[in-house]
């Protein structure tokens, strides 16, 4: 289903990142939507950009941050994650995330890609302008792949590959797919508009009652968090908070690295980390601007925000560190940039550029605080600061989105699809923030508790942690009988 948006307006509560808008075919009551070739081309490009974020972007970013004896193991873990999630997404993940079923999980109507063909269509944000469903399938697949890949940074250098090989598919199935459904699945704007028009055209009481019942039925066909009114343009909850809290739980349950706090564990190649961070930034334009699903002004806004928020956060972290420690660091600037990208992810299509700059400035300092003061005070070993950057940055972004969407602050507002034609609804600060907090808390609880259970299950079956000798020797040679460098 698709919808026509008023000039300058943004997608509504439904204007979510991946926007499970749909994949629904047009109703027989209307002319068959056509595939917009320009939008299709943009989404093909965006899909490849998001893959670039993970391989090689995330792999190199993480790989440079670990010690040289564990570089190859991180590359292997990230690459494996992309491959296994890709297969799961095709078999049943896409169906569970983006078909109707319940408030918490979809069904199996599109398992094994049943009904998804070269001719089937997925909706965008404009009436009768669709993209190929296979393109939408691939785009969402890259989101599903990068999310669990983020987690491995929290327990890098000490988790057995066999444990990761089992944990990743379990986590994608039981944590990611349900959260994606809860946040991003909805019936689509065309269905809502059709029902709203039928209600407006109803001539008598009985007809109005029936039309209202149909509209209510359509609105009920959505994910639980979506129905609460939460907005998440490109994955602040689904991707970053989800992965970040799972990473923290894993780091706590697996325990600290051997020698943590006593031995130097400096990154072995900040050059690789710089390359990886830069690829992440480039790929993130597909992540954020691609989540608009159309090559129009909305994508341009998301791209602009992905520039300015990232730069602001990098500068914020770097200068704060300079003031506190007496020197600026490349790692600080890179970490700040990633934090900015994380925070702007849910806000990319809702905030104005000035709001995005403020968001970046705030998140840079907040994430620095959590990655240093809080981490040191609590003593946990989150190897590559997955919690401090992704979970905390995601929370700042998710809550900030609820504020910055306000048109009075330069935001785009939220569209009311039941209005004819759709229009920007009145902004309600309290209601929106309650919805955002609900989304954040639901993700933290679902992923936090669910991940803890999965770690325990994996520990019973294959064991989570490499032994001390293996860890000291390095996972590259002991787990994979290979070395990242032979010099």
C-alpha positions as semicolon CSV with decimal commas, in nm:
position;residue;x (nm);y (nm);z (nm)
1;X;0,000;0,000;0,000
2;X;0,113;0,354;-0,062
3;X;0,002;0,704;0,017
4;X;0,018;1,055;-0,116
5;X;0,192;1,293;0,117
6;X;0,118;1,666;0,136
7;X;0,400;1,892;0,015
8;X;0,682;1,894;0,268
9;X;0,522;1,641;0,501
10;X;0,688;1,330;0,632
11;X;0,570;0,979;0,696
12;X;0,375;0,941;1,013
13;X;0,386;0,719;1,296
14;X;0,416;0,484;1,016
15;X;0,703;0,655;0,854
16;X;0,948;0,419;1,000
17;X;1,286;0,329;0,883
18;X;1,234;0,024;0,709
19;X;0,878;0,111;0,686
20;X;0,705;-0,208;0,668
21;X;0,473;-0,027;0,457
22;X;0,455;-0,270;0,274
23;X;0,491;-0,533;0,059
24;X;0,115;-0,530;0,030
25;X;-0,038;-0,545;-0,316
26;X;-0,274;-0,276;-0,431
27;X;-0,641;-0,336;-0,373
28;X;-0,868;-0,421;-0,658
29;X;-1,059;-0,100;-0,600
30;X;-0,774;0,105;-0,745
31;X;-0,555;0,103;-1,051
32;X;-0,255;-0,123;-1,022
33;X;0,038;0,078;-0,884
34;X;0,338;0,113;-1,110
35;X;0,702;0,072;-1,015
36;X;0,884;0,402;-1,012
37;X;1,215;0,330;-1,182
38;X;1,394;0,621;-1,016
39;X;1,288;0,508;-0,669
40;X;1,375;0,150;-0,759
41;X;1,724;0,253;-0,869
42;X;1,777;0,453;-0,550
43;X;1,670;0,159;-0,333
44;X;1,899;-0,080;-0,521
45;X;2,183;0,161;-0,449
46;X;2,083;0,206;-0,085
47;X;2,072;-0,169;-0,032
48;X;2,430;-0,209;-0,151
49;X;2,537;0,086;0,066
50;X;2,394;-0,077;0,377
51;X;2,577;-0,401;0,295
52;X;2,893;-0,190;0,262
53;X;2,836;-0,072;0,619
54;X;2,874;-0,426;0,747
55;X;3,123;-0,582;0,507
56;X;3,376;-0,440;0,502
57;X;3,286;-0,127;0,707
58;X;3,189;-0,269;1,047
59;X;3,430;-0,561;1,010
60;X;3,727;-0,328;0,959
61;X;3,609;-0,082;1,226
62;X;3,587;-0,361;1,484
63;X;3,893;-0,544;1,354
64;X;4,119;-0,245;1,396
65;X;4,005;-0,200;1,756
66;X;4,106;-0,547;1,875
67;X;4,457;-0,684;1,922
68;X;4,626;-0,821;1,612
69;X;4,593;-1,181;1,735
70;X;4,213;-1,147;1,717
71;X;4,172;-0,942;1,400
72;X;4,079;-1,233;1,174
73;X;3,833;-1,374;1,428
74;X;3,633;-1,052;1,427
75;X;3,629;-1,045;1,047
76;X;3,507;-1,405;1,044
77;X;3,234;-1,338;1,299
78;X;3,095;-1,038;1,110
79;X;3,111;-1,211;0,772
80;X;2,944;-1,525;0,909
81;X;2,667;-1,315;1,061
82;X;2,586;-1,153;0,728
83;X;2,573;-1,489;0,552
84;X;2,361;-1,678;0,803
85;X;2,109;-1,396;0,856
86;X;2,073;-1,355;0,479
87;X;1,958;-1,716;0,452
88;X;1,727;-1,694;0,753
89;X;1,573;-1,375;0,615
90;X;1,487;-1,550;0,290
91;X;1,352;-1,862;0,460
92;X;1,124;-1,702;0,717
93;X;1,261;-1,378;0,863
94;X;1,104;-1,147;0,608
95;X;0,768;-1,312;0,657
96;X;0,784;-1,298;1,037
97;X;0,878;-0,930;1,033
98;X;0,661;-0,792;0,755
99;X;0,336;-0,984;0,735
100;X;0,030;-0,974;0,956
101;X;-0,007;-1,214;1,241
102;X;-0,016;-1,065;1,586
103;X;0,101;-0,749;1,758
104;X;0,435;-0,913;1,833
105;X;0,524;-1,133;1,536
106;X;0,411;-1,187;1,179
107;X;0,309;-1,506;1,008
108;X;0,447;-1,747;0,750
109;X;0,249;-1,632;0,449
110;X;0,572;-1,523;0,277
111;X;0,800;-1,791;0,416
112;X;1,045;-1,918;0,153
113;X;0,951;-1,597;-0,035
114;X;0,614;-1,735;-0,138
115;X;0,440;-1,479;-0,356
116;X;0,746;-1,256;-0,377
117;X;0,826;-1,236;-0,747
118;X;0,979;-1,002;-0,999
119;X;0,631;-0,859;-1,051
120;X;0,527;-0,811;-0,688
121;X;0,548;-0,463;-0,543
122;X;0,625;-0,290;-0,217
123;X;0,486;0,048;-0,128
124;X;0,670;0,377;-0,097
125;X;0,535;0,703;0,041
126;X;0,350;0,810;-0,273
127;X;0,029;0,672;-0,417
128;X;0,080;0,447;-0,717
129;X;0,459;0,472;-0,703
130;X;0,594;0,139;-0,585
131;X;0,929;-0,032;-0,581
132;X;0,998;-0,396;-0,656
133;X;0,925;-0,614;-0,356
134;X;1,247;-0,804;-0,408
135;X;1,436;-0,477;-0,369
136;X;1,248;-0,404;-0,047
137;X;1,322;-0,758;0,070
138;X;1,695;-0,710;0,009
139;X;1,698;-0,365;0,170
140;X;1,541;-0,494;0,489
141;X;1,770;-0,796;0,479
142;X;2,077;-0,574;0,515
143;X;1,927;-0,422;0,831
144;X;1,865;-0,769;0,972
145;X;2,225;-0,864;0,895
146;X;2,406;-0,567;1,048
147;X;2,213;-0,568;1,376
148;X;2,348;-0,895;1,523
149;X;2,688;-0,817;1,370
150;X;2,702;-0,512;1,598
151;X;2,667;-0,736;1,903
152;X;2,992;-0,927;1,853
153;X;3,196;-0,620;1,941
154;X;3,081;-0,638;2,303
155;X;3,249;-0,972;2,370
156;X;3,523;-0,959;2,109
157;X;3,845;-1,151;2,178
158;X;3,693;-1,413;2,409
159;X;3,380;-1,584;2,271
160;X;3,405;-1,916;2,091
161;X;3,314;-1,913;1,724
162;X;3,087;-2,214;1,780
163;X;2,892;-2,013;2,035
164;X;2,856;-1,722;1,794
165;X;2,753;-1,959;1,516
166;X;2,464;-2,079;1,733
167;X;2,375;-1,755;1,908
168;X;2,338;-1,537;1,598
169;X;2,059;-1,734;1,423
170;X;1,876;-1,781;1,753
171;X;1,898;-1,412;1,834
172;X;1,789;-1,301;1,486
173;X;1,487;-1,533;1,501
174;X;1,368;-1,469;1,855
175;X;1,478;-1,110;1,915
176;X;1,533;-0,916;1,592
177;X;1,242;-1,040;1,382
178;X;0,981;-0,974;1,655
179;X;1,119;-0,627;1,736
180;X;1,123;-0,535;1,365
181;X;0,760;-0,646;1,340
182;X;0,654;-0,457;1,652
183;X;0,814;-0,130;1,541
184;X;0,787;-0,127;1,163
185;X;0,492;-0,338;1,055
186;X;0,168;-0,158;0,965
187;X;-0,107;-0,199;0,703
188;X;0,010;0,081;0,474
189;X;-0,129;0,424;0,397
190;X;-0,342;0,319;0,102
191;X;-0,543;0,078;0,313
192;X;-0,599;0,344;0,577
193;X;-0,689;0,608;0,319
194;X;-0,930;0,377;0,138
195;X;-1,106;0,296;0,463
196;X;-1,115;0,663;0,565
197;X;-1,269;0,760;0,230
198;X;-1,525;0,483;0,259
199;X;-1,618;0,614;0,602
200;X;-1,652;0,968;0,472
201;X;-1,868;0,850;0,184
202;X;-2,098;0,636;0,399
203;X;-2,453;0,763;0,357
204;X;-2,635;0,623;0,659
205;X;-2,574;0,505;1,012
206;X;-2,536;0,139;0,929
207;X;-2,291;0,213;0,650
208;X;-2,090;0,444;0,876
209;X;-2,077;0,180;1,148
210;X;-1,952;-0,080;0,901
211;X;-1,698;0,160;0,751
212;X;-1,569;0,260;1,093
213;X;-1,534;-0,106;1,189
214;X;-1,330;-0,165;0,874
215;X;-1,105;0,133;0,947
216;X;-1,051;0,009;1,302
217;X;-0,971;-0,339;1,171
218;X;-0,710;-0,201;0,932
219;X;-0,549;0,018;1,197
220;X;-0,530;-0,283;1,428
221;X;-0,317;-0,473;1,175
222;X;0,015;-0,334;1,298
223;X;0,299;-0,403;1,537
224;X;0,257;-0,339;1,908
225;X;0,508;-0,055;1,935
226;X;0,384;0,101;1,613
227;X;0,030;0,113;1,750
228;X;0,160;0,292;2,058
229;X;0,253;0,581;1,830
230;X;0,633;0,550;1,847
231;X;0,834;0,672;1,550
232;X;1,168;0,526;1,439
233;X;1,280;0,630;1,094
234;X;1,570;0,394;1,036
235;X;1,627;0,174;1,340
236;X;1,716;0,346;1,666
237;X;1,520;0,085;1,857
238;X;1,518;-0,205;1,610
239;X;1,891;-0,193;1,537
240;X;2,092;0,004;1,792
241;X;1,917;-0,029;2,127
242;X;1,836;-0,388;2,037
243;X;2,198;-0,480;1,961
244;X;2,347;-0,260;2,232
245;X;2,161;-0,412;2,525
246;X;2,220;-0,764;2,389
247;X;2,591;-0,683;2,375
248;X;2,600;-0,560;2,733
249;X;2,420;-0,870;2,859
250;X;2,666;-1,088;2,670
251;X;2,967;-0,902;2,807
252;X;2,839;-0,942;3,162
253;X;2,756;-1,311;3,130
254;X;3,074;-1,408;2,946
255;X;3,296;-1,208;3,178
256;X;3,603;-0,992;3,129
257;X;3,892;-1,069;2,899
258;X;4,195;-1,232;3,056
259;X;4,417;-0,950;3,181
260;X;4,148;-0,682;3,145
261;X;4,244;-0,381;3,354
262;X;4,595;-0,517;3,406
263;X;4,736;-0,554;3,056
264;X;4,745;-0,307;2,770
265;X;4,468;-0,387;2,522
266;X;4,516;-0,103;2,277
267;X;4,369;-0,117;1,924
268;X;4,619;-0,280;1,692
269;X;4,534;-0,063;1,390
270;X;4,354;0,268;1,415
271;X;4,423;0,297;1,043
272;X;4,186;0,005;0,982
273;X;3,940;0,157;1,226
274;X;3,951;0,488;1,038
275;X;3,883;0,310;0,710
276;X;3,598;0,113;0,866
277;X;3,441;0,420;1,027
278;X;3,456;0,609;0,699
279;X;3,288;0,320;0,516
280;X;3,024;0,313;0,788
281;X;2,950;0,683;0,734
282;X;2,927;0,640;0,358
283;X;2,709;0,332;0,387
284;X;2,487;0,498;0,644
285;X;2,343;0,722;0,374
286;X;2,182;0,409;0,234
287;X;2,069;0,319;0,584
288;X;1,904;0,654;0,660
289;X;1,824;0,818;0,328
290;X;1,730;0,480;0,184
291;X;1,473;0,434;0,460
292;X;1,268;0,705;0,291
293;X;1,205;0,450;0,013
294;X;1,185;0,726;-0,245
295;X;1,440;0,944;-0,421
296;X;1,283;1,276;-0,323
297;X;1,309;1,558;-0,072
298;X;1,255;1,323;0,219
299;X;1,566;1,127;0,124
300;X;1,753;1,456;0,087
301;X;1,652;1,556;0,441
302;X;1,767;1,223;0,583
303;X;2,096;1,257;0,396
304;X;2,150;1,611;0,522
305;X;2,084;1,508;0,880
306;X;2,321;1,214;0,842
307;X;2,595;1,458;0,745
308;X;2,550;1,725;1,008
309;X;2,460;1,510;1,311
310;X;2,761;1,287;1,249
311;X;3,004;1,576;1,213
312;X;2,862;1,747;1,523
313;X;2,894;1,432;1,734
314;X;3,251;1,368;1,618
315;X;3,351;1,722;1,712
316;X;3,158;1,705;2,038
317;X;3,334;1,387;2,153
318;X;3,674;1,506;2,033
319;X;3,661;1,847;2,203
320;X;3,512;1,706;2,523
321;X;3,793;1,453;2,537
322;X;4,044;1,727;2,461
323;X;3,915;1,932;2,754
324;X;3,906;1,636;2,993
325;X;4,226;1,453;2,895
326;X;4,428;1,736;2,749
327;X;4,453;1,596;2,398
328;X;4,222;1,510;2,106
329;X;4,228;1,156;1,970
330;X;4,139;1,002;1,636
331;X;3,961;0,718;1,813
332;X;3,750;0,971;2,000
333;X;3,650;1,149;1,681
334;X;3,566;0,819;1,510
335;X;3,365;0,697;1,809
336;X;3,179;1,028;1,818
337;X;3,098;1,001;1,450
338;X;2,948;0,655;1,498
339;X;2,752;0,780;1,800
340;X;2,615;1,062;1,587
341;X;2,512;0,821;1,315
342;X;2,341;0,603;1,574
343;X;2,149;0,892;1,731
344;X;2,034;1,041;1,403
345;X;1,912;0,705;1,272
346;X;1,562;0,726;1,427
347;X;1,543;1,101;1,366
348;X;1,684;1,123;1,013
349;X;1,353;1,178;0,837
350;X;1,180;1,370;1,116
351;X;1,424;1,628;1,249
352;X;1,526;1,950;1,080
353;X;1,900;1,992;1,012
354;X;1,952;2,232;1,305
355;X;1,784;1,986;1,537
356;X;2,011;1,711;1,403
357;X;2,318;1,921;1,486
358;X;2,196;1,966;1,843
359;X;2,128;1,593;1,866
360;X;2,483;1,520;1,749
361;X;2,639;1,761;1,997
362;X;2,445;1,605;2,284
363;X;2,504;1,240;2,197
364;X;2,879;1,286;2,154
365;X;2,919;1,397;2,515
366;X;2,667;1,149;2,656
367;X;2,827;0,849;2,487
368;X;3,176;0,962;2,591
369;X;3,052;0,973;2,950
370;X;2,911;0,620;2,931
371;X;3,214;0,477;2,753
372;X;3,453;0,617;3,014
373;X;3,305;0,722;3,349
374;X;3,016;0,474;3,369
375;X;3,209;0,183;3,218
376;X;3,504;0,234;3,453
377;X;3,281;0,282;3,756
378;X;3,085;-0,038;3,693
379;X;3,387;-0,235;3,572
380;X;3,225;-0,429;3,288
381;X;3,427;-0,529;2,982
382;X;3,229;-0,417;2,678
383;X;3,526;-0,467;2,446
384;X;3,433;-0,224;2,170
385;X;3,172;-0,010;2,353
386;X;2,868;-0,155;2,183
387;X;2,651;-0,060;2,480
388;X;2,804;0,282;2,535
389;X;2,772;0,387;2,172
390;X;2,484;0,190;2,022
391;X;2,245;0,137;2,311
392;X;2,301;0,474;2,479
393;X;2,324;0,656;2,145
394;X;2,008;0,480;2,030
395;X;1,821;0,584;2,345
396;X;1,932;0,946;2,307
397;X;1,823;0,935;1,943
398;X;1,489;0,767;2,008
399;X;1,393;1,013;2,279
400;X;1,535;1,306;2,085
401;X;1,326;1,211;1,784
402;X;1,011;1,256;1,990
403;X;1,119;1,614;2,058
404;X;1,275;1,713;1,725
405;X;0,978;1,594;1,516
406;X;0,790;1,897;1,651
407;X;0,726;2,138;1,357
408;X;0,784;2,428;1,595
409;X;1,144;2,308;1,630
410;X;1,195;2,258;1,258
411;X;1,071;1,900;1,249
412;X;0,848;1,752;0,985
413;X;0,558;1,659;1,211
414;X;0,367;1,332;1,198
415;X;0,111;1,258;0,930
416;X;-0,247;1,167;1,013
417;X;-0,335;0,912;0,747
418;X;-0,702;0,909;0,837
419;X;-0,738;1,269;0,722
420;X;-0,846;1,320;0,361
421;X;-0,597;1,404;0,220
422;X;-0,334;1,304;0,478
423;X;-0,203;1,601;0,674
424;X;0,037;1,681;0,955
425;X;-0,129;1,609;1,286
426;X;-0,112;1,838;1,588
427;X;0,203;1,772;1,788
428;X;0,149;1,642;2,141
429;X;0,475;1,641;2,336
430;X;0,355;1,428;2,627
431;X;0,188;1,164;2,411
432;X;0,483;1,140;2,175
433;X;0,742;1,110;2,451
434;X;0,535;0,843;2,627
435;X;0,527;0,650;2,299
436;X;0,904;0,688;2,253
437;X;0,977;0,580;2,609
438;X;0,748;0,280;2,562
439;X;0,942;0,180;2,251
440;X;1,276;0,216;2,427
441;X;1,168;0,019;2,735
442;X;1,002;-0,256;2,533
443;X;1,318;-0,305;2,328
444;X;1,540;-0,306;2,636
445;X;1,326;-0,564;2,813
446;X;1,260;-0,789;2,513
447;X;1,620;-0,792;2,395
448;X;1,781;-0,782;2,739
449;X;1,589;-1,071;2,892
450;X;1,561;-1,267;2,568
451;X;1,934;-1,237;2,500
452;X;2,021;-1,350;2,853
453;X;1,814;-1,665;2,803
454;X;1,976;-1,734;2,467
455;X;2,328;-1,690;2,605
456;X;2,248;-1,944;2,875
457;X;2,107;-2,190;2,623
458;X;2,415;-2,156;2,403
459;X;2,643;-2,195;2,704
460;X;2,476;-2,524;2,792
461;X;2,500;-2,659;2,437
462;X;2,849;-2,554;2,321
463;X;2,989;-2,325;2,590
464;X;3,029;-1,949;2,548
465;X;3,388;-1,872;2,626
466;X;3,722;-1,980;2,490
467;X;3,959;-2,121;2,753
468;X;4,240;-1,914;2,900
469;X;4,513;-2,068;2,682
470;X;4,312;-2,012;2,366
471;X;4,237;-1,654;2,463
472;X;4,600;-1,575;2,542
473;X;4,719;-1,730;2,216
474;X;4,459;-1,539;2,021
475;X;4,141;-1,656;1,853
476;X;4,283;-1,620;1,503
477;X;4,522;-1,911;1,522
478;X;4,338;-2,123;1,781
479;X;3,985;-2,096;1,643
480;X;4,054;-2,052;1,272
481;X;4,414;-2,178;1,227
482;X;4,483;-1,859;1,032
483;X;4,648;-1,527;1,096
484;X;4,534;-1,184;0,984
485;X;4,895;-1,090;0,919
486;X;5,189;-1,309;0,809
487;X;5,495;-1,088;0,820
